[in-house]
């Protein structure tokens, strides 16, 4: 009589890189003979692949872990174990804990935990093979880490402590993974990392070269390039813009500025000036006028005067980004900013609200410019009810209601209405 396979539940949180890590965790366990299930109540073993980039996120993670169903083995992986292991050990009754991107090593950890052993494996600087099996979260999207770690030293960032310094995959490794994902049905490829623009600096290549090689692959698909820092993007700017012009690349630039004040950027240890950020945006828009620009802003960083905050507001008004991801400052473990003088929570909240109101107005106006646009979108997400979410060449979210199954389809649509966060469309 054969032994019944053990049932494992895998849940990932946070950035696309962490989601990709979770896909590999599930894939390796499935290949090793475990059954990966979609509901916690069906599982013998629970694996939570955590995020802890911000304090509210960490609090949410700990709350989820504390409320995990009893009577099951609990394994915690991702960034939280390295960022705040002391809190995890004090507040969560786990059976196993492992650092981020464990790759195939997760199989041994799960087996040991399943046999009653308590496992702590806080390994840093992992770089699992890109050829490992994975269970995609979304069959349309192939999420591919092009590197782990970064070359930054941001004074507020705890992710560096968890993810380490730059470790890039070779162009050939990434190209082979792209081909594999496309053969498996993917229509979108997400190139992800902590900073895509620093890709290859440890192996004498760069992001633009990688993009060109991927675009040489035959087939109908789009590529989304993930977040990049201004200082690293500036070093390859001309080549990067040329690579972006290929029809397979989504015209979507995620370039976090964090502050519109040079003194605050110095305190943040961001290695660029406001004018550097602006020059990149202007250069991209000159060559690709309809490119979607997303940026990130931290409100209430220690040392941010009212004048400095107003400078950030002024910058956002000038640049008019399509998307602004706003974070309130929270001190994080292992960071220099934790030792800096904090602003009052009330002032941080006030600034965040003011920035959100401005950003929402700009997003709506930017989206209104797309009304009556007609073109092809790739439907890559199931929305609420009968709605489906597609993306056009500029990675604009376009929502269509339909009874039929649209996931993975390329369809021509017309934009009929604009909202701050999406465009309402009709299939033509």
Secondary structure, DSSP 8 states (H G I E B T S, - for coil): ------EEEEEE-SSHHHHHHHHHHHHHHHHTT-EEESSGGG-SEEEEEE--SSHHHHHHHHHHHHTS-TTSEEEEEESHHHH-HHHHHHH---SEEE-S--TTHHHHHHHHHHTT--EEE---S----TTS----SSTTEEEEE-EESBS---TT-SHHHHH-B-EE--HHHHHHHHHHHHHTT-SEEEEE-S-GGGTTTTTT--HHHHHHHHHTS-SS-EEEE--EEHHHHHHTHHHHHHHHTSTTB-SEEEEE-B-S-HHHHHHHT-SS-HHHHHHHHHHHHHHSTT-EEEEEEEES-TT--HHHHHHHHHHHHHH--SEEEEEE----TT-GGGGS----HHHHHHHHHHHHHHHHHHHHHHHHTTTT-EEEEEEEEE-STTEEEEE-TT--EEEEE-SS--TT-EEEEEEEEE-SS-EEEEE-
